[in-house]
């Protein structure tokens, strides 16, 4: 979606919905940071401990 179109859509929202959009964007940014720190495709040490004999 074009940035200007998205901005205009957000601007047309009532104030309480703008706050929800802001909160959701913050949530997505934090979720993205967590994925960068621990990508799922990297092995986790000790994950199979006790399951192999």
Number of C-alpha atoms within 10 A of each C-alpha: 5 6 8 9 10 10 10 10 10 15 12 10 12 9 11 9 13 14 12 11 14 12 12 12 12 12 12 11 11 12 11 11 11 11 10 10 8 11 10 9 6 7 9 10 7 7 8 8 8 7 6 5 4
